[in-house]
Amino acid sequence: MIRVIAFDLDDTLWNVAPVIKRAESILADWLEKEVTGYSYEPSKLMPIRERLLSDDPSLGHRLTAFRQQLIKASLVTHLDEQSAASHAERAMEIFLAARNEVEFFEGALDTLRDIARSFQLGAITNGNADIHRLGLTDCFSFAFSAEQVGAPKPAPDLFHAALAHTGCEPAEMVYVGDDPIKDVDAANKVGLHTIWMRSKGRFIESETHPNETIDDIRALPDAIRKLVDR
């Protein structure tokens, strides 16, 4: 019996590329107004990124901590360390606010509310989208991120955390995601049912197959019904 429907967020419920692009622009404008002579250009921060990741590889899945440390490290040539840390903290809040202003796929919110009448919903994500900031707490009762559990998909840790939280068996949970490897393969290997939200232009070869495939989030209720009826 299926009890829980869990979701990836970025590129499953909205297109993330324009969201990040806009958030980066807002962040750059704020920093450049706050710090005289400073220019925030992500492409020019690569040496700092590489150094931070070399010193602490875990930052690769701790996206919020990583960005905040990156901003701080880039500011120390313009500010003292304490001021750089303070500005980085405020800058991160600016970024996160913009990062969570998304344009949901057409019909996504109605679909979530419909499904939430029959199942417990939650989020399992490698990113730092926040169900509270997104206004999804009326639909989602739980959320786990890679930063929170200490390992990103396709590692099984996020799925195990969700299973432990909900108290259900793998066969009682469905996972909906867009990535054939990080979502479909990873969830299949834990024993969950999987529904692939097929993305245009994504041609990654997966090891396993989803139980159902959809091209539009509005097709999700029918896909879930097929799983329930099996």
Secondary structure, DSSP 4 states (H G I P E B T S, - for coil): ---EEEE--BTTTB-HHHHHHHHHHHHHHHHHHHSTT----GGGGHHHHHHHHHH-GGGGT-HHHHHHHHHHHHHTTTS-HHHHHHHHHHHHHHHHHHHT---BPTTHHHHHHHHHTTSEEEEEESS---TTTTT-TTTEEEEEEHHHHT--TTSSHHHHHHHHHHT--GGGEEEEES-IIIIIIHHHHHT-EEEEEPPTT--PPPSS--SEEESSGGGHHHHHHHHHH-
